[in-house]
Amino acid sequence: MAPKSIRNVDLNLLVVFDAVYATGNISHAARQLSLTQPAVSNAIGRLREHFNDQLFVRVGRGVKPTIRSQQMIAPVRDALRLIRTQFDGDRSIDLSTYKRQFRIVVADPLEPFLIPPLLRKLDEHAPHISIETRPPAHTRVIEDLMAGTLDLACYTFLTSVAGLEILPLMPCEHKIVARRNHPRIGKVLDKETFMGLGHVALIPELRMHANIDRDITTRAGSRRIVYMVNKVWSVPAIVGGSDLVSILPRRFAEYVAPRFDLEIHEPPTSISEQEFHLMWHEKNNDDPGHKWMRESLLLAAGQDAGLGTGRLRSARRSSPQRKARKVSAT
């Protein structure tokens, strides 16, 4: 039997398909939709029969989408989004009843500043909104934003892709961290000592998004990386329990220093300041729930979010409002 098209499919089945794809788990999708697990399984069964494809195969305790599902998810989400847009009326939402799960990537150094105030806001105003964070090291950030399998990313700017909206979120200046009373570091960390010490650094796949290696190599030579980690949260404990040093974003360094008995030092060689960005696909610009989540993240970061596509004013300094950067194909 030849596979059928998406036309003439019960809309409710597509909602279930989207939830199962997003959660990768039948039980989790059932909870998200307030349905029973048999009801979700039955809906997927009907879709399998309609499309003549398994759509999802069991992997461990969850399910993994087939090639056919991966081809379907973007148009399915576009269709659901269009339908919701048509029925949203005045584009307002009642946060007390609004139910949705957002899938986001948050860079480790941003998590202690963005997530706690956001969760307090959800608890107070939007109790039915939940958030699933994806690990940056194991997420194709740009591809997933474009495919609709990821709603938002709070991350370093990766590449230019048509249709991607980008807003500055938080500056990132770098500092050196070492354990308190390090035997080789005096009041000031000099370049010779810095280059002679062993370093903890991110794995190359994550380190490539920063200017650290380029700047240090250009101005001081190659540093001695002894241990590589796949998440920034691993750094404080390792540095605090060894004579290794590491380079961290300033605000994150200030957050972890008293918790792990670390000292913060100025870099003995210049490291370019970068900026974390908020990124999303332009097709979500007028989605009221998505807009509320964007504004909430901007406010948590110390930004004053406007009600437009992505207008903001920095809360740290007075400046004209800036519009979200829409990346072109060039």
Order of alpha helices (4+ residues) and beta strands (2+ residues): alpha-alpha-alpha-beta-beta-alpha-beta-alpha-beta-alpha-beta-beta-beta-alpha-beta-alpha-alpha-beta-alpha-beta-alpha-beta-beta-alpha-beta-beta-beta
